[in-house]
């Protein structure tokens, strides 16, 4: 995963746009504004982008995957894989209601 900077705006923005979350933390300005405290990391794949934040010495916390809904399962599998590799709990933050409901429907009692 790579530390997010303003120079990466054009890389991440299309994925954020297609995910259509309309949530405070799901925009470039907020990611940059709070990066001093919640360091933002990202990686882009063919169908999705993954983003997590991490305060100094704390566990990572995933933002919802940035992708079209049909790629969410693939993105979540990669997020779980990263969490195992990084030896950290699989934790989300900044979920909107639509994504939370989707998680409950497709992954009951797993989160």
C-alpha positions as CSV (number, residue, x, y, z in Angstrom):
1,X,0.0,0.0,0.0
2,X,1.2,3.5,-0.8
3,X,0.8,6.7,1.3
4,X,-1.8,8.9,-0.3
5,X,-0.7,12.4,-1.5
6,X,-2.3,15.2,-3.6
7,X,-0.4,13.9,-6.6
8,X,-2.4,10.7,-6.4
9,X,-5.7,12.5,-6.7
10,X,-6.2,11.5,-10.4
11,X,-5.5,7.9,-9.6
12,X,-8.0,7.4,-6.8
13,X,-10.8,9.8,-7.8
14,X,-12.4,7.6,-10.6
15,X,-12.8,4.8,-8.1
16,X,-14.3,7.1,-5.4
17,X,-16.7,8.5,-8.0
18,X,-17.9,5.0,-9.2
19,X,-18.5,3.8,-5.6
20,X,-21.0,6.7,-5.1
21,X,-20.9,6.4,-1.3
22,X,-21.6,10.1,-0.5
23,X,-20.0,9.8,2.9
24,X,-17.8,12.4,4.6
25,X,-14.6,10.3,4.6
26,X,-15.1,9.1,1.0
27,X,-13.6,12.2,-0.7
28,X,-10.2,13.4,-1.5
29,X,-10.4,16.7,0.5
30,X,-11.2,14.9,3.7
31,X,-8.4,12.3,3.2
32,X,-5.9,15.0,2.6
33,X,-7.2,17.2,5.4
34,X,-6.9,14.5,8.1
35,X,-3.8,12.7,6.8
36,X,-1.7,14.4,9.5
37,X,-3.4,12.3,12.1
38,X,-5.0,9.4,10.2
39,X,-2.4,8.5,7.7
40,X,-4.1,7.4,4.5
41,X,-2.8,4.5,2.4
42,X,-4.2,3.2,-0.8
43,X,-3.7,0.7,-3.6
44,X,-5.5,0.4,-6.9
45,X,-6.4,-2.8,-8.7
46,X,-8.2,-3.4,-12.0
47,X,-11.7,-3.2,-10.6
48,X,-11.4,-1.5,-7.2
49,X,-9.3,0.7,-5.0
50,X,-8.6,0.0,-1.3
51,X,-7.9,2.7,1.3
52,X,-7.1,2.4,4.9
53,X,-6.1,4.9,7.6
54,X,-3.8,4.3,10.6
55,X,-3.1,6.6,13.5
56,X,0.5,6.3,14.8
57,X,0.8,2.9,16.6
58,X,-2.8,2.0,16.1
59,X,-4.5,-0.8,14.0
60,X,-5.4,-0.1,10.4
61,X,-9.0,0.8,9.7
62,X,-10.4,0.2,6.2
63,X,-12.7,2.5,4.4
64,X,-15.3,0.8,2.2
65,X,-13.8,-0.5,-1.1
66,X,-14.1,2.0,-3.9
67,X,-15.7,0.2,-6.8
68,X,-18.9,-0.7,-8.5
69,X,-21.1,-3.0,-6.4
70,X,-20.3,-6.1,-8.5
71,X,-16.7,-5.9,-7.4
72,X,-17.2,-5.6,-3.7
73,X,-16.7,-9.3,-2.9
74,X,-13.4,-9.3,-4.8
75,X,-12.3,-6.2,-2.9
76,X,-13.3,-7.5,0.5
77,X,-11.4,-10.7,-0.1
78,X,-8.3,-8.6,-0.9
79,X,-8.9,-6.5,2.3
80,X,-9.1,-9.6,4.4
81,X,-5.9,-10.9,2.8
82,X,-4.1,-7.7,3.6
83,X,-5.4,-7.7,7.2
84,X,-3.9,-11.2,7.7
85,X,-0.6,-10.2,6.1
86,X,-0.4,-7.1,8.3
87,X,-1.4,-9.1,11.4
88,X,-4.2,-6.7,12.2
89,X,-7.9,-7.0,12.9
90,X,-10.2,-6.5,9.9
91,X,-11.8,-3.3,10.9
92,X,-14.0,-0.9,8.9
93,X,-14.9,2.8,9.5
94,X,-16.9,5.4,7.7
95,X,-19.6,3.1,6.4
96,X,-22.7,4.6,4.9
97,X,-26.0,2.9,5.4
98,X,-26.2,1.3,2.0
99,X,-22.8,-0.4,2.3
100,X,-23.5,-1.4,5.9
101,X,-26.8,-3.1,4.8
102,X,-24.9,-4.8,1.9
103,X,-22.3,-6.2,4.4
104,X,-25.0,-7.5,6.7
105,X,-26.8,-9.1,3.8
106,X,-23.8,-10.8,2.1
107,X,-21.6,-11.4,5.2
108,X,-24.0,-12.0,8.1
109,X,-22.4,-12.2,11.5
110,X,-18.9,-11.8,10.1
111,X,-18.4,-8.2,11.1
